[in-house]
């Protein structure tokens, strides 16, 4: 069954866009900023001459990507500036972008937040420049949330990322699909930070962002559907989940992950409907159809996938098809050859009343796994059901001679019984004595009766032998007395 909170789609989604959110996000042109009139400023702000001169010394270092030296000059300049001036905002912005180039994200946020706070208060930056910083802070906080293990700190970073992303979306004249998708992703990751306690309110916000994003173009990005699929999995809303997965597969039929999740979703629906057999079988049929459609495209054809297909036929009650697929798969190597798989094949042959094929499957397995006594024991049990006591005894004796037995007590008891049936009382006693050494013997109420029957048979055999000897002796004596 598909774990609704641990599926590949759900887990791979977490933190998946962090690198993408930052990569190429900022075209960092560090040329000295031109005077930029804020929307409600009377005069365009400008840098003081001293600040402009100092930044001219920083520019060559930035051009040379000598970030450490550039940062040193900027840090030396900051104490000389008026703490509420336009110069302070510009220099803090430059400092943040240098840290960004150095991939030192933890140190990016402080100068950027200071610059943003001053600009918000004094209206230094235009809306475009302001939104650039807001966008950057949303992305950086999202990236940082994936670098910490402290859940409280991670939650704080995600909350700040959400705050900045929402501000950008609310104030941008042209919100983009990428921005809406990033916002949905951050909300989703906050909602699922603790899978044992899903934040349903935040998950609803993520879904709202997804539905909004799906309406932004005629061909929405797959990322929206991925968030949607993951959220539906968490909620166990398998009916809607199958609809969206089928839609995605019309767009991307070669996506192995979508096929796998769709198949397992139908299996979940089948399990949920187990009290209505006809409905459950219908869902298993859809699961089977899904896997066979994928395999027709060359996908999901591993031994595990082939076993899964056979197993679904078993779950659907199609034992004949199950044995056909499992037998051919084990023979060809399309399904992994294991003792369990061969044993399951034999069991299902028995279910359809084909004991001959069950014995054949177990004997083929025995040739592949010659040290596994459990296979011999299973063969012995079938022969016993067929009233072939000699073969049952032979294979049980072979089982105890091999190094691997899952339940040796049961095998030795079975051997003792079969030997007793064949009047091999000494072998029966030896097997019973061996069985008695296992702890299960103390709990088995029937076992003492078997041992008593064996002992009584041995005593009776001895008495019969003594009687026979006495009779023969008497007869011999009588012959000696005859003239």
NUSELO-401566 format. One record per residue (C-alpha): y, x, z; residue number from 1. Coordinates in Angstrom, 3 decimals, padded with zeros to 6 digits. Each point is the difference from the previous one (the first is absolute). Example, Ala and Ser with C-alpha at 12.3 -4.5 7.8 and 13.67 -1.06 7.14 Angstrom:
REM residues 2
-004.500,012.300,007.800,1
003.440,001.370,-000.660,2
***
This chain:
REM residues 483
000.000,000.000,000.000,1
003.519,001.100,-000.662,2
001.909,000.908,003.172,3
003.188,-001.990,-000.391,4
002.056,002.500,001.974,5
-001.528,003.225,-001.270,6
-000.388,-000.459,-003.722,7
000.871,002.693,-002.473,8
002.935,-001.968,-001.355,9
001.383,-000.702,003.468,10
-000.241,003.558,001.252,11
001.047,001.747,-003.218,12
003.161,-002.068,-000.021,13
001.176,001.407,003.305,14
002.616,002.675,-000.501,15
-000.788,000.079,-003.721,16
003.554,000.008,-001.286,17
001.593,002.485,002.363,18
-000.114,002.876,-002.424,19
001.045,-002.248,-002.865,20
002.909,-001.389,001.955,21
001.459,003.463,000.407,22
-001.071,001.714,-003.196,23
002.890,-000.096,-002.402,24
001.911,-002.289,002.281,25
003.139,002.063,000.305,26
001.757,001.705,-002.861,27
001.708,002.441,002.304,28
003.081,001.124,-001.820,29
001.748,002.194,002.514,30
003.154,000.544,-001.965,31
002.993,-000.731,002.202,32
000.507,-003.769,000.124,33
003.028,-001.346,-001.832,34
002.406,-002.248,001.829,35
-001.726,-003.383,000.154,36
001.933,-003.118,000.826,37
-001.780,-002.336,002.360,38
000.129,-003.639,-000.967,39
002.656,-000.869,002.595,40
001.780,003.354,000.336,41
003.703,000.186,-000.864,42
-000.219,003.624,-001.099,43
-003.036,001.962,-001.185,44
-001.225,002.334,002.749,45
000.144,003.706,-000.702,46
-001.194,003.191,001.661,47
002.358,002.202,001.942,48
000.827,003.259,-001.748,49
-001.831,002.106,002.610,50
-003.101,-002.129,-000.367,51
000.170,000.148,-003.767,52
000.353,003.804,000.099,53
-002.964,000.304,002.352,54
-002.191,-002.202,-002.162,55
000.853,002.122,-003.026,56
-001.840,002.829,001.796,57
-002.959,-002.306,000.633,58
-000.270,-001.098,-003.624,59
-001.376,003.309,-001.438,60
-002.666,000.062,002.731,61
-001.011,-003.546,-000.883,62
-000.113,000.881,-003.687,63
-002.250,002.945,000.874,64
-002.136,-002.257,002.228,65
000.644,002.301,002.913,66
-000.285,-002.902,002.405,67
-000.129,002.048,003.184,68
003.256,001.802,-000.746,69
001.670,-003.215,-001.161,70
-001.073,-001.746,003.194,71
001.420,002.862,002.055,72
003.434,-000.352,-001.604,73
-000.040,-003.792,000.384,74
-000.950,000.232,003.672,75
002.828,002.503,000.505,76
002.459,-002.359,-001.676,77
-000.846,-003.151,001.997,78
001.571,001.040,003.366,79
003.348,000.520,-001.760,80
000.203,-003.552,-001.312,81
001.552,-003.116,001.451,82
-002.997,-001.985,001.281,83
001.179,-003.223,-001.639,84
001.348,001.417,-003.249,85
-001.105,-000.473,-003.573,86
-000.735,003.744,-000.046,87
-002.552,-000.504,002.797,88
-001.738,-002.774,-001.974,89
-000.233,002.127,-003.159,90
-001.269,003.113,001.790,91
-002.572,-001.951,002.040,92
-001.230,-001.561,-003.243,93
-000.345,003.442,-001.601,94
-001.800,001.286,003.090,95
-002.511,-002.863,-000.153,96
-000.699,000.664,-003.679,97
-000.576,003.696,000.662,98
-002.586,-000.902,002.642,99
-001.576,-002.353,-002.501,100
-000.347,002.833,-002.495,101
-001.575,002.107,002.749,102
-002.496,-002.845,000.610,103
001.184,-000.110,003.598,104
000.037,-003.779,000.262,105
000.329,-000.178,003.773,106
003.401,001.730,-000.261,107
001.194,-002.125,-002.912,108
000.540,-003.215,001.914,109
002.543,001.128,002.614,110
002.717,001.301,-002.379,111
-000.564,-002.866,-002.408,112
000.217,-002.618,002.727,113
003.177,001.611,001.360,114
001.541,000.035,-003.475,115
-001.001,-003.620,-000.577,116
001.375,-001.166,003.371,117
003.369,001.667,-000.649,118
000.177,-001.361,-003.531,119
-000.857,-003.516,001.211,120
002.761,000.238,002.607,121
002.718,001.476,-002.207,122
-001.135,-001.163,-003.449,123
-000.086,003.540,-001.374,124
-002.763,-000.442,-002.577,125
-000.281,-002.428,-002.874,126
-002.796,-002.547,000.078,127
-001.988,002.107,-002.446,128
000.215,003.137,002.165,129
-000.743,-002.003,003.125,130
-003.063,-001.604,-001.517,131
-001.198,003.410,-001.145,132
-000.093,001.184,003.621,133
-001.494,-003.302,001.217,134
-002.734,000.295,-002.611,135
-000.683,003.595,000.998,136
-000.254,-000.804,003.696,137
-002.448,-002.828,-000.696,138
-002.207,002.326,-001.990,139
000.186,002.898,002.460,140
-000.846,-002.145,003.028,141
-002.978,-001.419,-001.872,142
-001.202,003.501,-000.761,143
000.473,001.064,003.601,144
-002.021,-002.960,001.279,145
-003.081,001.494,-001.606,146
000.438,003.386,001.690,147
-000.202,-001.068,003.637,148
-002.915,-001.101,002.164,149
001.998,-001.617,002.779,150
-000.245,-003.745,-000.794,151
003.317,-000.790,001.676,152
001.833,002.669,-001.997,153
-001.741,-001.098,-003.176,154
001.078,-003.576,000.626,155
003.571,001.158,000.608,156
000.039,001.908,-003.302,157
-001.412,-002.986,-001.881,158
002.574,-002.333,001.554,159
002.813,002.286,-001.077,160
-001.455,000.295,-003.480,161
-000.192,-003.779,-000.244,162
003.572,-000.344,001.254,163
001.404,002.360,-002.651,164
-002.146,-001.358,-002.823,165
001.074,-003.557,000.770,166
003.633,001.056,000.099,167
-000.357,001.596,-003.421,168
-001.668,-003.088,-001.470,169
002.566,-002.355,001.536,170
002.963,001.987,-001.271,171
-001.169,001.404,-003.308,172
001.442,-001.793,-003.030,173
-003.297,000.478,-001.872,174
-003.043,000.220,002.313,175
-002.907,001.687,-001.754,176
-003.727,-000.661,-000.019,177
-000.623,003.449,001.450,178
002.316,-000.692,002.916,179
-001.542,-003.393,000.700,180
-003.485,001.500,-000.210,181
000.945,002.828,002.357,182
001.380,-002.559,002.447,183
-003.221,-002.047,-000.198,184
-002.075,003.140,000.565,185
001.962,001.034,003.079,186
-000.263,-003.488,001.470,187
-003.730,-000.041,-000.679,188
-000.522,003.362,001.672,189
001.959,-001.084,003.042,190
-002.040,-003.210,000.204,191
-003.293,001.904,-000.202,192
000.876,003.039,002.106,193
-002.449,-001.367,002.574,194
-002.859,-001.703,-001.831,195
-001.302,-001.389,003.276,196
003.253,-001.911,000.443,197
001.541,-000.945,-003.339,198
003.714,-000.827,000.103,199
-000.229,-003.323,-001.840,200
003.769,-000.584,-000.123,201
000.607,003.335,-001.708,202
-002.971,-000.632,-002.282,203
001.641,-003.261,-001.040,204
003.204,001.906,-000.781,205
-002.016,002.414,-002.142,206
-001.494,-002.922,-001.903,207
003.473,-001.506,-000.482,208
001.117,003.302,-001.526,209
-003.094,000.024,-002.221,210
000.587,-003.519,-001.294,211
003.642,000.855,-000.661,212
-001.042,003.130,-001.881,213
-002.545,-001.885,-002.089,214
002.841,-002.116,-001.381,215
002.181,002.950,-000.976,216
-001.680,000.635,-003.358,217
-002.517,-001.497,-002.397,218
-002.359,002.900,000.679,219
000.216,000.763,003.736,220
-001.103,003.367,001.299,221
-003.613,000.174,001.206,222
001.262,001.241,003.353,223
001.146,-003.528,000.873,224
-003.508,-001.301,-000.607,225
-001.488,002.828,002.048,226
002.098,-000.939,003.016,227
-000.892,-003.633,-000.565,228
-003.723,000.771,-000.262,229
000.031,002.104,003.145,230
001.829,-002.714,001.934,231
-002.391,-002.704,-001.189,232
-002.934,002.166,001.068,233
001.453,000.372,003.466,234
000.395,-003.757,000.256,235
-003.459,-000.700,-001.350,236
001.531,-002.181,-002.725,237
-002.797,000.752,-002.440,238
000.598,-002.987,-002.263,239
003.492,001.152,-001.001,240
-001.139,003.607,000.044,241
-002.533,-000.655,-002.767,242
002.646,-001.707,-002.140,243
002.367,002.970,000.128,244
-002.779,002.523,-000.530,245
-001.217,-001.867,-003.070,246
003.594,000.041,-001.273,247
000.342,003.730,000.625,248
-003.240,000.696,-001.831,249
001.355,-001.716,-003.096,250
002.846,002.548,000.155,251
-002.090,003.004,000.969,252
-003.707,-000.597,-000.725,253
-000.907,003.633,000.584,254
001.183,000.031,003.613,255
-003.187,000.716,001.928,256
001.567,-000.840,003.349,257
001.005,-003.500,-001.080,258
-003.539,-000.774,-001.200,259
-001.503,001.237,003.233,260
002.353,-001.983,002.236,261
-000.475,-003.153,-002.115,262
-003.765,000.289,000.241,263
000.079,000.486,003.752,264
002.453,-002.854,000.404,265
-002.440,-002.358,-001.697,266
-002.685,001.364,002.332,267
002.211,-000.810,002.973,268
000.468,-003.527,-001.306,269
-003.763,-000.302,-000.404,270
-000.560,001.086,003.585,271
002.647,-002.421,001.261,272
-001.771,-002.838,-001.825,273
-003.490,000.846,001.283,274
-000.334,-003.427,001.647,275
000.344,-001.541,-003.451,276
-002.730,001.785,-002.001,277
001.017,-001.338,-003.396,278
003.589,001.139,000.492,279
-001.108,003.369,001.336,280
-002.251,000.569,-003.013,281
002.891,-000.873,-002.311,282
002.157,002.702,001.562,283
-002.852,002.506,-000.206,284
-000.284,-000.887,-003.666,285
003.693,000.818,-000.435,286
-000.459,003.289,001.850,287
-002.944,000.863,-002.246,288
001.985,-000.977,-003.082,289
002.895,002.174,001.155,290
-002.167,003.072,000.406,291
-001.775,-000.576,-003.301,292
003.373,-000.394,-001.760,293
001.129,003.295,001.508,294
-003.213,001.731,-001.038,295
000.438,-001.294,-003.538,296
003.225,002.036,-000.023,297
-001.827,003.075,001.276,298
001.254,-000.389,003.579,299
-001.825,-000.298,003.345,300
-003.259,001.432,-001.315,301
-000.836,002.382,002.822,302
-003.396,-000.264,001.761,303
001.749,-001.736,002.893,304
001.625,-002.508,-002.379,305
-003.348,-000.675,-001.716,306
-001.624,-000.589,003.375,307
002.861,-002.302,000.912,308
-000.596,-002.062,-003.127,309
-003.691,-000.352,000.781,310
000.780,-000.871,003.619,311
002.344,-002.796,-001.048,312
-002.823,-001.593,-001.965,313
-002.063,000.236,003.179,314
002.752,-001.666,002.036,315
000.188,-002.735,-002.616,316
-003.720,-000.647,000.438,317
-000.868,001.372,-003.450,318
-002.901,002.156,001.233,319
-001.591,000.363,-003.413,320
003.189,001.448,-001.505,321
000.483,002.145,003.085,322
-003.448,001.571,-000.293,323
000.496,000.516,-003.736,324
003.290,001.862,000.468,325
-001.113,001.961,003.053,326
-003.339,001.044,-001.498,327
001.517,001.131,-003.296,328
002.873,001.711,001.807,329
-002.245,001.925,002.387,330
-002.273,000.988,-002.874,331
002.808,001.193,-002.275,332
002.194,001.540,002.702,333
002.792,-002.528,-000.529,334
-000.511,-000.927,003.679,335
-000.468,002.650,002.653,336
-003.641,000.529,000.888,337
-000.274,-000.448,003.762,338
-002.796,-001.185,002.276,339
002.079,-003.017,000.988,340
000.636,-001.024,-003.595,341
-003.670,000.268,-000.932,342
-000.983,-001.896,003.149,343
002.486,-002.751,-000.796,344
-001.405,-000.240,-003.512,345
-003.531,-000.405,001.365,346
001.162,-002.615,002.485,347
001.608,-002.067,-002.740,348
-003.099,000.214,-002.170,349
-001.825,-001.489,002.963,350
002.616,-002.749,000.247,351
-000.844,-001.098,-003.536,352
-003.728,000.255,000.772,353
-000.647,003.119,-002.073,354
-001.993,002.149,002.433,355
-001.386,002.165,-002.800,356
003.512,001.091,-001.034,357
000.956,000.475,003.661,358
-002.945,002.381,000.462,359
000.865,001.791,-003.256,360
003.625,000.508,001.124,361
-001.053,001.394,003.382,362
-002.577,002.321,-001.540,363
002.601,001.337,-002.449,364
002.319,000.575,002.929,365
-002.790,001.728,001.924,366
-000.363,002.506,-002.831,367
003.748,000.733,000.189,368
000.128,000.159,003.816,369
-003.418,001.407,000.988,370
000.993,000.691,003.620,371
001.132,-003.531,000.816,372
-002.746,-001.786,001.888,373
001.914,-003.272,000.074,374
-000.767,-000.520,-003.677,375
-003.733,000.338,000.673,376
000.336,-002.426,002.890,377
001.696,-002.591,-002.220,378
-002.805,000.402,-002.543,379
-002.556,-000.458,002.778,380
001.693,-003.204,001.156,381
-000.169,-001.514,-003.487,382
-003.680,000.902,-000.300,383
-000.586,-001.615,003.388,384
001.651,-003.202,-001.241,385
-002.380,000.150,-002.978,386
-002.955,000.326,002.445,387
-000.810,003.448,-001.341,388
-000.771,001.585,003.375,389
-001.342,003.243,-001.463,390
003.189,000.791,-001.927,391
002.113,-001.171,002.917,392
-001.834,002.443,002.281,393
000.164,002.835,-002.545,394
003.760,-000.241,-000.511,395
000.723,-000.448,003.705,396
-002.016,003.106,000.792,397
001.983,001.777,-002.708,398
003.276,-001.207,001.531,399
-000.632,001.561,003.436,400
-000.908,003.298,-001.662,401
003.505,000.313,-001.466,402
003.036,001.473,001.798,403
002.349,-002.980,-000.288,404
-000.550,-003.363,001.657,405
002.825,-002.281,001.119,406
-002.176,-001.992,002.431,407
-003.131,002.013,000.786,408
-001.131,-002.341,002.778,409
-000.386,-002.900,-002.420,410
-001.883,002.169,-002.489,411
-002.475,001.283,002.587,412
-000.618,-003.527,001.306,413
-000.586,-001.173,-003.576,414
-002.368,002.911,-000.571,415
-001.914,-000.820,003.167,416
-000.339,-003.623,-001.086,417
-001.174,000.857,-003.528,418
-002.496,002.546,001.277,419
-001.302,-002.598,002.447,420
-000.394,-002.530,-002.827,421
-002.062,002.558,-001.938,422
-002.035,000.769,003.147,423
001.375,003.553,000.054,424
000.228,-000.217,003.771,425
000.521,003.700,000.742,426
002.894,000.152,-002.467,427
001.315,-003.244,001.449,428
-000.096,001.423,003.533,429
001.732,003.233,-001.079,430
002.755,-001.994,-001.689,431
000.331,-002.278,003.036,432
000.230,002.964,002.349,433
002.765,001.484,-002.176,434
001.882,-003.306,-000.086,435
-000.174,-000.157,003.791,436
002.135,003.156,000.223,437
003.056,-001.846,-001.405,438
002.343,-001.967,002.288,439
-000.415,-003.159,-002.074,440
-003.591,-000.264,001.244,441
001.186,-001.020,003.462,442
001.867,-003.004,-001.407,443
-002.666,-001.162,-002.452,444
-002.077,-002.753,001.625,445
-002.521,-000.096,-002.843,446
-000.735,003.715,-000.079,447
-002.131,000.098,003.194,448
-002.208,-002.716,-001.469,449
-000.591,002.086,-003.108,450
-000.900,003.041,002.087,451
-002.346,-002.082,002.143,452
-001.689,-001.374,-003.100,453
-000.439,003.543,-001.328,454
-001.413,001.243,003.330,455
-002.338,-002.997,000.208,456
-001.168,000.662,-003.545,457
-000.709,003.624,000.861,458
-001.913,-001.041,003.130,459
-001.904,-002.630,-001.985,460
-000.743,002.552,-002.677,461
-001.326,002.414,002.631,462
-002.080,-002.755,001.604,463
-001.365,-000.984,-003.366,464
-000.815,003.619,-000.712,465
-001.729,000.331,003.372,466
-001.951,-003.200,-000.569,467
-001.005,001.150,-003.419,468
-001.093,003.377,001.362,469
-001.997,-001.663,002.781,470
-001.639,-002.324,-002.483,471
-000.866,002.867,-002.286,472
-001.385,001.957,002.977,473
-002.107,-002.930,001.125,474
-001.296,-000.496,-003.525,475
-000.859,003.679,-000.245,476
-001.823,-000.149,003.307,477
-001.945,-003.026,-001.094,478
-000.998,001.745,-003.215,479
-001.194,002.958,002.123,480
-002.264,-002.208,002.117,481
-001.607,-001.649,-002.976,482
-003.581,001.276,-000.819,483
***
